[in-house]
Amino acid sequence: MKEILSGNEAIARGAYEAGVKVACAYPGTPSTEILENTIRYREIDSSWATNEKVALEVGIGASFVGARSLVTMKHVGVNVAADPLFTLSYTGVNGGLVLVCADDPELHSSQNEQDSRNYAKFAKVPMLEPADSQECLEFTKLAYEISEKYDTPVLLRTTTRISHSKSVVNMGERTGAVRDAKIEKNAAKFVMLPGNARVRHVAVEERTVQLSKDGCGMPINRVEMRDGKIGVITAGIAYQHVREALPEASVLKLGMVHPLPFDLIGDFAAKVEKLYVVEELDPFIEEQVKAIGIPVIGKEIISICGELTPGRVRKAFGLPENAQSAVEKLPGRPPNMCPGCPHRGVFYTLNQLKAYVSGDIGCYTLGFMPPLSAMDTCVCMGASIGMATGAVKVLPPEERKKVVAVIGDSTFLHTGINGLMDMVYNKGAATVIILDNRITAMTGRQENPGSGHTLMNDPANAVDFELLCKAIGVKNVRTINPLDLDECRTVISEEMERPETSVIITDKPCVLIKREGIFKAGAPLQVVDESCTGCRACLKIGCPAIEWVPASGKKGKAHIDPLLCNGCDVCSQLCKFSAIQEAK
């Protein structure tokens, strides 16, 4: 059976066909849709974890008792999961374990552009890299075979273009090695005390050497001989760009990017006059090829930053670029919070109070954008609270009052709780605002332990943020309506003056929340033209529903799009002339 699938959908299908029983992840673009598709297969127990480390540990537990497991995350999530990953390389597996890490060249939705291939080499585990949706399915299945044959976790690397682009896929049936899970004790293998780990380290090094040798005969590493003047070593989406930009070049397409099949690379290099490596981001393949004494051209002509395109590859090789694409001609569309977003009023207030905002990862990071312009730092998931603690340790008293950490509900559960415990423990005098909108919004409205439902849509315990904060020692916890600007200003300003840790929890759901009955829109608003003075006060919140209509010889007036407005009423609170009223 054939279907047109995205790379993420194909990975989910490959996991199903491979007999996977457990799939676990923390949502993160561009990997999120994998778990959103494994739930189609009831044979797979699919769940969102509180963070990537926990997700991998769930997968490890299932593997150790014999089941095949799938763990997925975006590239920066591997940083969080690195602790168990490195030791898992030593323990090996029982049931096959595959970790999908989705990289984001060009930083479409990420805070850095790290190259996950380095993790494969660092942790000494094999990594496969598919070049289209069909390979996403096939490589997922193959990864489980490699995992169990070589007693190792396997990394499957995708990028944004592979994750989200679609192509035709031939699908099969669930014919993988579906085994019954059972307890089989093997402490020498799975308990990593130093004495056991020393023995396992030797096995890891032997495994890496064997995989490199065996990779030379794997069909996923293949030579495509054409014109012998130019040879290109490439992998993943870069392979597609090379084939389009350099159709006559000979190509060594690598499906396993670690460990590299060095003998195969040497044979290919001997067949071409000039050898190139075309790869996105780091010179990962290039450096290793040069290390074995083979001259190769790579980052001398290919940028180390951003993603590749056929046009960029052609330019690197001195060829004329094709006509400008339609995508490049489109006007820019900067991101913005949705109309009625409960975060908007909080950031407007923080701007007015001239707070120093220690920010975090989520939709609310858009509080950085003008006209709100109310975020001063953003580093990684959960960092806002720890950075606020560090800032108040060294600032003078009057400056210290300005420090406010802002973190979303899902991010707080991900890695913010430890930061708050540290702030209380070490007597940090800062204000923390938890933006509770009942969902993991930025990655597509996924459930989390605070939402009251699981990925499978089963009812679940919902974390009570107020009780949680009090349980770890926060004495001052207040809940506010973020759509009430007066309440926001009063409470936030009061807590900023408090000389000890305090927490403010906002209590309004995401306007796009999926479950019915959680978000209730108000009546759309309209601008009364006769009352509008053109003062532009309503534009200071940056709501997409509010347009500015220029007028010749006049200031112009505001206009509210009734199709976008959901009646949050924040803009009307800014209008001193009562020009914004309920639409008739």
Buried (B, 14 or more C-beta within 10 A) or exposed (E): EEEEBBBBBBBBBBBBBBBBBBBBBBBBBBBBBBBBBBBEBEEBBBBBBBBBBBBBBBBBBBBBBBBBBBBBBBBBBBBBBBEBBBBBBBBBBBBBBBBBBBBBBBEEBBBEBBBBBBBBBEBBBBBBBBBBBBBBBBBBBBBBBBBBEBBBBBBBBBBBBBBBBBBEBEBBEBEBEBBEBEEEEEEEBBEEEEEBBEEBEEBBEEBBEEBBEBBBEBEBBEBBEBEEEBBBBBBBBBBBBBBBBBEEBBBBBBBBBBBBBBBBBBEBBEEBEBBBBBBBBBBBBBEBBBEEEBEBBBBEEBEEEEBBBBBBBBBBBEEEBEEEEEEEEEEEEEEBBBBBBBBBBBBBBBBBBEBBBBBBBBBBBBBBBEEBBBBBBBBBBBBBBBBBBBBBEEBEEEEBBBBBBBBBBBBBBBBBBEBBBBBBEEEBBBBBBBBBBBBBBBBBBBBBBBBBBBBEEEEBEEBEBBEBBBEBEBEBBBBBBBBBBEBBBEBBBBBBEBEBBBBBBBBBBBBBBBBEEBBEEEBBBBBBEEEBEBBBBBBBBBBBBBBEEEEEEEEEBBBBBEEBBBBBBBBBBBBEEEBBBEEE
